[in-house]
């Protein structure tokens, strides 16, 4: 499985730990930075990861900033991306099962690295629901995207 990952300065340390976690599971990583803990702008990394996912270069994406919110807002501007901020086990699972999220966003100032790795593991193991109500909602999002290009 191929995973795109990106972080701003606030998520830099978590990114490195997540990469190590995924490499132990034999995932292929596309690391879009940041490469240092110096101040950066989160939209730059969010868009790179989101484009890799939307173009099918990666199976899913991971973004880390201080709260996860800025990354999710920026990533969701890319057509075909469903980026979700995750801060509980429930949101980790339901973002994938109900919302078919393809980018997961974390806040380094919100969750510990241990929590983040647990949430990521839950997200990876979760399956997208084939329940018609969830499929219909995802289709509505896609239709709205098409209408507002």
N, C-alpha and C positions, 0 to 999 in steps of 0.2 A: 504494500500500500504506500502511496506517495502523499506526503503531507506538506503543505505550505505553511510557513510560520513567520511571523513578524512581530516586532515590539518596538515601542519607543523607549526612551531612557528609563522610564518608570518600570517597564517590563523587561528590561535587558537581562537582569539576573535570572528571572523566572524562565525566560526564553531558553537560556543555556541549560537550565535544569530539565526543562521539558524536552529539549532535543536529546539530551542524554537518556532520559526515560524512554523515549520513542526508539532510539537507536538500539537499546537493549531488547526491544521487541521486533527488531529487524525492519523497522519502517524506513523508507527512503525519505529524506528531508530536503526540502527546498527552503533554505534560510534567506529571507529577504531583509535581514537586519532588524534592528540597529546592531552595529558591530562594536559599539562602545557605550558606556553609561553617560556620555555627554548629552546635553539637551538636544532633543530632536522634535519633529512635528509628526504626530501620530497619523494624520491622513496619508502621508507619503507611503508608509508601510502597509496601512490598511488597504489601499488601492492596489498595491502590488500583489498582495496575497489574494485579494478578492478576484483580481483578473486571472491569476493562475488557476483558481478554482472555477470561475465561470467559463474559461477556455478549455477546461477538461485536462489541464496539465497536472492537476492534483485531485485526489479523492475528497479531501476536505482541507480547511484552513484553520489555523489557530492564531489569534491575535491577543497581545497583552499590552495594556497600558495601566494607568493608575486605577481606573475604575472599570475599564472594559467598555464604557459607554461611548466615548469618543470613537474608539475603533469600530464599534458596531454601527454607529451612525455613518461613518465614512464608507465602510465596506458595503453597507446596504444601498449605496448609490450605484453600485456596479450591477448591471442587469444579470439576473439569474442567481444572485447571492442572497442567501437567507442567513444573516449573521445574528447570533443570539448571545446576549450577556448571560453568563452562568455564574451563580454564586451559592447554589445549594445542590444537593443530590437530585432533588425533584426537577429543578430547571435543567440540569445536565441531561437527564433522561428524556423529559418531555420536549425539550428543544429539538431533539432528533426524532422521537416517535411521533409527536403531534405536528410539529412545525417543519419537519424535514430540513432542519438547519444544516448548512454545509460549511459554515464558519462558526467557530466557537470562540467567544471573547471572555477574557478574564481580567480582573482588576488586582494588581499586586498590592494595592493599598486596602483591599477589601477582604481577600482570602489569603490564607497561608499557602505556601508552596505545597505542603502535604494535602491540603484541601483541593487545590487546583489539580494535582496529579490524580487524586481520587475522582474528581468530577470528570476529568478527561477520560479516565478509564471507563467510567459509566457511559459517557457519550459514545465512545468507540464501540462498546459492546451493545448499545441500544440499536434496535432495528426500526427503520421507518415504518410507520403504520400504513397498512393498506386499507384501513377503515374508510369507507366512502366519505364520511363527513370530513375527515382530515384531508383526503385527496381533493375534495371539492374546494376546500379553503385554499390549498396550495395553488390550484388552478385559477382561483379568483385573483390571487396575488400576481400570478403570471400574466393574466389577462390585463390587469391594471397596469402592469409594467409595459406591456405592448401598446396600450392605448396612450400612454404618456411618455413615449420616447421623444 
